Amino acid sequence: PEEPEELVSLMQVYPRNFLVLVVTEARPRSVAINMDCHLVNQHSENATLRRLEAQLRRDGEPSLQLVWRLFYDYLPSDASPIQVTVQTDEAGPLPLEPETSRFLGIQFLGPEMEPEALWKPGIYELEMRGWAAAGRSETEGALRTRFQFQVDPYIVSQIESWSHAPSAQWDQLNDPDRAIGFPVQVLEHTIAAA
């Protein structure tokens, strides 16, 4: 069904200038992407983001459906040069007051597959879609943001290595979630609200 025109631009979600490709010991072959986002409520009433999903595409290959899995934040650390994230909540409705914005970390999770089958050097496109409701209206409005990012050969080799890492290597990492992330640059000129 077509969305009501007045709610289509109710909210916007914009990524920061990078996102992180994540490998975990528990799901070493699942596609996982962490993204720091700026969520904006452009409406004059309270609004709630009810659902987010994403499509990941690479030229000439079928797209992958990613689901909104969780919210995260960074642990404070003066001692480590590595930023450590921690889950703060499960994915779910997120209220925003009128004409306000919020920065938050979100994680998308995709299917399990061999990393070398997905992460190849090149440019990828990610399109986020969301459903939001405003005020007392139960009508949901769409939001879309699309952008590209580049994955280089070094990142691909690191993801392949960690997806086959033995338990001792995860122990040495000393991450509470037994996860490691690899930042990739968002191509800022490609960010567009669809």
C-alpha positions in Angstrom: 0.0 0.0 0.0 1.1 3.5 -0.7 2.2 5.6 2.3 0.4 8.8 3.2 2.3 11.8 1.7 2.5 13.7 5.0 4.3 10.9 6.8 6.8 9.9 4.1 9.4 12.3 5.4 8.4 12.0 9.0 11.9 10.8 10.0 15.3 10.5 8.4 18.2 8.3 9.3 21.7 9.3 8.2 24.9 7.3 8.8 28.1 8.8 10.1 31.1 8.8 7.7 31.9 5.2 8.4 30.3 1.9 9.3 31.8 -1.2 10.8 31.7 -4.8 9.4 31.5 -7.1 12.4 32.7 -10.7 13.0 31.7 -12.5 16.2 32.9 -15.8 17.6 29.3 -16.9 18.0 28.3 -16.0 14.4 31.6 -16.0 12.5 29.9 -16.3 9.1 26.9 -14.0 9.5 26.8 -10.7 7.8 26.7 -8.0 10.6 27.0 -4.2 10.2 27.3 -1.7 13.0 26.4 1.9 12.1 26.4 5.1 14.1 23.3 7.0 12.9 21.7 10.4 13.2 17.9 9.9 13.6 15.8 13.0 12.9 12.1 13.6 13.7 11.1 16.3 11.3 7.4 16.3 12.5 5.8 18.6 15.0 4.4 15.7 17.0 6.0 12.8 18.9 7.1 10.0 16.5 8.2 6.4 17.0 10.5 4.5 14.8 8.8 1.1 14.7 11.0 -1.0 12.4 14.2 -0.7 10.3 15.6 -3.1 7.7 18.3 -2.8 5.1 19.2 -4.2 1.7 22.8 -4.8 0.9 23.8 -4.8 -2.8 27.0 -5.3 -4.8 27.0 -4.8 -8.6 25.9 -7.9 -10.5 25.0 -9.9 -7.4 21.6 -10.6 -5.7 20.8 -8.2 -2.7 20.9 -9.4 0.9 18.1 -8.6 3.4 19.5 -7.4 6.7 17.3 -7.1 9.9 17.6 -4.6 12.7 19.1 -6.5 15.6 20.1 -4.2 18.4 21.3 -0.8 19.7 24.8 -0.3 20.9 27.0 2.3 22.5 30.8 2.7 23.2 32.5 1.7 26.4 34.6 4.5 27.8 38.3 3.6 27.7 41.4 5.7 28.3 43.7 2.7 28.3 42.8 1.1 24.9 43.2 2.6 21.5 40.4 0.2 20.3 36.8 1.3 20.7 34.7 -1.4 22.3 30.9 -1.4 21.8 28.3 -2.9 24.1 24.7 -3.8 23.4 22.4 -1.3 25.1 19.0 -2.7 24.0 17.3 -5.1 21.6 15.9 -3.6 18.4 12.4 -2.2 19.0 10.3 0.9 18.9 12.2 4.1 19.4 10.3 7.2 20.4 11.5 10.7 19.4 10.1 14.0 20.6 8.9 16.6 18.0 11.6 18.3 15.9 14.5 16.6 17.7 17.3 14.3 16.7 19.4 11.6 18.3 22.6 9.8 17.6 22.6 6.1 18.2 24.4 2.9 17.2 22.4 0.3 15.4 23.3 -3.2 14.2 21.9 -5.0 11.2 22.3 -8.7 10.9 22.1 -10.8 7.7 22.2 -14.4 6.6 25.0 -16.8 7.4 27.4 -17.4 4.5 31.1 -17.8 3.8 32.6 -14.3 4.2 34.6 -14.7 1.0 31.3 -15.2 -0.8 30.1 -11.8 0.3 32.9 -9.4 1.2 34.9 -8.9 -1.9 36.9 -5.8 -2.7 34.6 -3.2 -4.2 31.7 -0.8 -3.7 28.6 -1.8 -1.9 25.2 0.0 -1.6 23.1 -0.1 1.6 19.6 1.0 1.6 17.8 1.4 4.9 14.1 1.4 5.1 12.0 2.2 8.2 8.5 2.5 9.4 7.5 5.3 11.7 4.2 6.5 13.3 3.4 10.0 14.5 1.1 11.3 17.3 -2.0 9.2 17.8 -2.0 8.1 14.2 -1.5 4.3 13.7 -0.7 5.0 10.0 2.9 4.2 9.4 5.2 6.3 7.1 8.2 5.2 5.3 11.7 6.5 5.5 14.6 5.6 3.3 18.3 6.3 3.2 20.7 5.0 0.6 24.5 5.2 0.5 27.6 3.4 -0.8 30.7 2.2 1.0 34.0 0.7 -0.2 35.6 -2.5 1.1 39.3 -2.9 0.3 41.4 -6.1 0.0 42.9 -5.7 3.5 39.5 -5.6 5.2 38.4 -8.7 3.2 41.5 -10.6 4.3 40.9 -9.6 8.0 37.3 -10.7 7.9 38.2 -14.0 6.3 40.9 -14.6 8.9 38.7 -13.8 11.9 35.8 -15.8 10.6 38.1 -18.9 11.0 39.8 -17.8 14.2 40.4 -20.3 16.9 39.1 -19.7 20.4 42.5 -18.7 21.7 42.6 -15.8 19.3 39.3 -14.6 20.6 40.6 -14.9 24.1 43.6 -12.7 23.2 41.2 -10.1 21.8 39.7 -9.6 25.2 36.4 -8.2 23.9 33.4 -8.7 26.2 31.2 -9.7 23.2 34.0 -11.7 21.5 33.5 -9.5 18.4 35.8 -7.5 16.2 34.9 -4.8 13.8 36.5 -3.4 10.7 35.6 0.3 9.8 34.9 1.1 6.2 34.4 4.6 4.7 30.9 5.7 3.7 31.1 7.6 0.4 29.5 10.8 1.6 28.6 12.1 -1.8 26.3 9.0 -2.2 24.2 9.6 0.9 20.6 10.2 -0.2 17.2 10.1 1.4 15.2 8.1 -1.2 
